Amino acid sequence: MGAAVLNFMPGGMTFEEYFQLEGHSEHAQAIRFLVGLAPATLHRGYLMDPSVVNLREHRGPSTAIACQICAGMAATEALKILLGRGHVRTAPIGLQFDAYRGKLRQTWRPGGNKHPLQRAAIAVATRQLLGTPRRKRKKTKR
C-alpha cells in the first residue's frame, strides 16, 4: 500500500547503472528491479500471504491504493521537473512511502544495485522468491 520513486535525469546516473539488469534472466531482472526500487522494504512487514508473490507466474500483490499513490508521486516529480521548481531527488537517491505504516523514507544507494547492501538484499530476495540455495563458502585454513 505504498510506492517508491526514482528520477533518472540527463547527465546523472542511468537506469541501467542503477538497476544493473543487463545480462540477467527475466526473474533476476525482476528481483533486481524490486530490490532497487524499494530498498527500505517498508512493505515487507505486513505481507500476509507470501504465496501471492510468484515471479515465475508474473504475480505480485498490489492494491488500488498503491496505484493511486504511485501515480501521485510520479505526477508530482514530473511537475517539479517541468516547472523547474522544488527539490528533485535523482538516482541513487530515492523516495519510498508506505501509507499503511505511515512511513516515508529517503533512500540512498551509491552505485545502485552494485552497493554491498543491495547485493546482499538481491541474494536474500533470490533465495526467498526463487528458492535458490545459498552459495557455499570456501573453507579457509586459519
C-alpha positions, 0 to 999 in steps of 0.5 A: 500500500505504498510506492517508491520513486526514482528520477533518472535525469540527463547527465546523472546516473542511468537506469541501467547503472542503477538497476544493473539488469543487463545480462540477467534472466527475466526473474533476476531482472525482476528481483533486481528491479524490486530490490532497487526500487524499494530498498527500505522494504517498508512493505515487507512487514505486513505481507500476509500471504507470501504465496501471492508473490510468484515471479515465475507466474508474473504475480505480485500483490498490489492494491488500488491504493498503491496505484493511486499513490504511485501515480501521485508521486510520479505526477508530482516529480514530473511537475517539479521537473517541468516547472523547474521548481522544488527539490528533485531527488535523482538516482541513487537517491530515492523516495519510498512511502508506505501509507499503511505504516505511515512511513516515508523514507529517503533512500540512498544507494551509491552505485545502485544495485552494485552497493554491498547492501543491495547485493546482499538484499538481491541474494536474500530476495533470490533465495526467498522468491526463487528458492535458490540455495545459498552459495557455499563458502570456501573453507579457509585454513586459519 
